[in-house]
Amino acid sequence: GLKALLSTCNEFKFIGNELIDFFTSEANIQTCEEGDVLFQPSDKCTAFIIVKSGRVKVETTGTSREFADEHHLDAGEGIVGLAFLIASIGVTKASQGYIHTSKATAVVSGTEIVNVPTSAIGQAFDLFRGPMEILTKMLIVR
């Protein structure tokens, strides 16, 4: 299920069950059709996104703002870098926070993605400070 997926996701592999349970309770699953755009450059990043099933294409922008690189992500892979989301927590409302610089599109119909809202990640720092500090350090080291 969802807890197993989060437990095996690279970003969450080594955090405790309590924190996984919290993220599982806050997450939602979205089903996408082929060609659905999950986000595009200049959209505000509102969640850590993991592919649950299916496939997602992520195109990164180059210096000319045209898509310069393309990656395909499969089940269990995170689409949005968790380190960037953690860095955006606490950014004042006057700024935009973390803005996507890439475009993500569902490659096949029935692709399922898991959204862990940025607000849940911020709340986890209040509820699970120790494990979240460990997670942050692990992400920085990578």
C-alpha positions as CSV (number, residue, x, y, z in Angstrom):
1,G,0.0,0.0,0.0
2,L,0.8,3.6,0.4
3,K,2.9,3.2,3.5
4,A,5.0,0.5,1.8
5,L,5.6,2.8,-1.2
6,L,6.7,5.7,1.1
7,S,8.9,3.4,3.1
8,T,10.8,2.3,0.0
9,C,11.1,5.7,-1.6
10,N,14.7,6.8,-1.6
11,E,14.0,10.0,0.3
12,F,12.1,8.2,3.1
13,K,13.9,4.8,3.4
14,F,15.6,5.5,6.6
15,I,13.1,7.5,8.6
16,G,11.0,6.0,11.4
17,N,7.6,4.4,11.2
18,E,6.0,7.2,13.1
19,L,7.0,9.8,10.5
20,I,6.1,7.4,7.6
21,D,2.6,7.0,9.2
22,F,2.2,10.8,9.5
23,F,3.1,11.3,5.8
24,T,0.9,8.4,4.8
25,S,-2.1,10.1,6.6
26,E,-1.4,13.4,4.9
27,A,-0.8,12.2,1.4
28,N,-3.3,11.9,-1.4
29,I,-3.3,9.9,-4.5
30,Q,-4.1,11.3,-7.9
31,T,-4.8,9.3,-11.1
32,C,-3.6,10.9,-14.3
33,E,-4.4,10.2,-18.0
34,E,-1.7,10.1,-20.7
35,G,-0.6,13.6,-21.4
36,D,-1.9,15.2,-18.2
37,V,0.6,17.9,-17.0
38,L,1.4,17.6,-13.3
39,F,3.3,20.9,-13.2
40,Q,5.2,23.2,-15.5
41,P,7.8,25.9,-15.2
42,S,6.7,28.8,-13.0
43,D,4.0,26.7,-11.1
44,K,4.4,26.9,-7.4
45,C,5.6,23.7,-5.8
46,T,2.9,22.5,-3.4
47,A,3.9,18.9,-2.7
48,F,6.5,16.2,-2.7
49,I,5.4,13.9,-5.5
50,I,6.1,10.2,-5.9
51,V,5.1,8.0,-8.8
52,K,2.9,5.2,-7.4
53,S,2.3,3.4,-10.7
54,G,2.7,4.2,-14.4
55,R,5.3,6.5,-15.7
56,V,6.0,10.2,-15.7
57,K,8.2,12.2,-18.0
58,V,10.1,15.2,-16.5
59,E,11.6,17.7,-18.9
60,T,14.1,20.2,-17.4
61,T,14.6,23.6,-18.9
62,G,17.9,24.8,-20.3
63,T,19.3,28.3,-20.4
64,S,17.1,29.3,-23.4
65,R,14.0,28.2,-21.5
66,E,13.5,25.4,-24.0
67,F,13.4,21.8,-22.6
68,A,16.9,20.6,-22.5
69,D,16.8,17.3,-20.8
70,E,14.2,14.5,-20.3
71,H,13.9,11.9,-17.6
72,H,11.4,9.1,-17.2
73,L,10.4,8.1,-13.7
74,D,8.7,4.9,-12.6
75,A,7.0,3.6,-9.5
76,G,8.7,4.6,-6.3
77,E,10.6,7.5,-7.7
78,G,10.2,11.0,-6.4
79,I,9.4,13.7,-9.0
80,V,10.1,16.8,-6.9
81,G,13.3,17.1,-4.9
82,L,12.5,16.9,-1.2
83,A,15.6,18.9,-0.4
84,F,14.1,21.9,-2.4
85,L,10.8,21.6,-0.6
86,I,12.4,21.6,2.8
87,A,14.5,24.7,1.8
88,S,11.2,26.4,0.8
89,I,9.5,25.9,4.2
90,G,9.3,29.1,6.1
91,V,9.8,31.3,3.1
92,T,7.8,34.5,3.6
93,K,4.4,34.7,1.9
94,A,5.7,37.8,0.0
95,S,7.9,35.5,-2.1
96,Q,6.7,32.7,-4.3
97,G,8.6,30.0,-2.4
98,Y,9.9,27.1,-4.5
99,I,8.9,27.4,-8.2
100,H,9.1,24.5,-10.7
101,T,11.7,24.9,-13.4
102,S,10.7,21.7,-15.2
103,K,7.6,20.1,-16.6
104,A,6.1,16.8,-15.6
105,T,3.7,14.8,-17.7
106,A,2.0,11.5,-17.3
107,V,3.2,9.1,-20.0
108,V,0.5,6.4,-19.7
109,S,-3.2,6.5,-18.8
110,G,-3.9,5.4,-15.2
111,T,-0.6,6.7,-13.9
112,E,-1.0,7.3,-10.1
113,I,1.0,9.8,-8.2
114,V,1.2,10.4,-4.5
115,N,1.2,14.0,-3.3
116,V,2.7,14.8,0.2
117,P,1.7,18.4,0.7
118,T,4.4,20.9,1.6
119,S,2.3,21.9,4.6
120,A,2.6,18.3,5.9
121,I,6.4,18.5,5.5
122,G,6.5,21.8,7.5
123,Q,4.2,20.3,10.2
124,A,6.5,17.3,10.5
125,F,9.3,19.6,11.6
126,D,7.1,20.6,14.6
127,L,5.9,17.1,15.4
128,F,9.0,15.0,14.6
129,R,12.0,17.4,14.8
130,G,14.7,14.8,15.4
131,P,13.8,12.5,12.5
132,M,13.2,15.5,10.2
133,E,16.7,16.9,11.1
134,I,18.2,13.5,10.2
135,L,16.3,13.4,7.0
136,T,17.5,16.9,6.1
137,K,21.1,16.0,6.8
138,M,20.8,12.9,4.7
139,L,19.4,14.9,1.8
140,I,22.2,17.5,2.0
141,V,24.9,14.8,2.0
142,R,23.5,13.2,-1.1
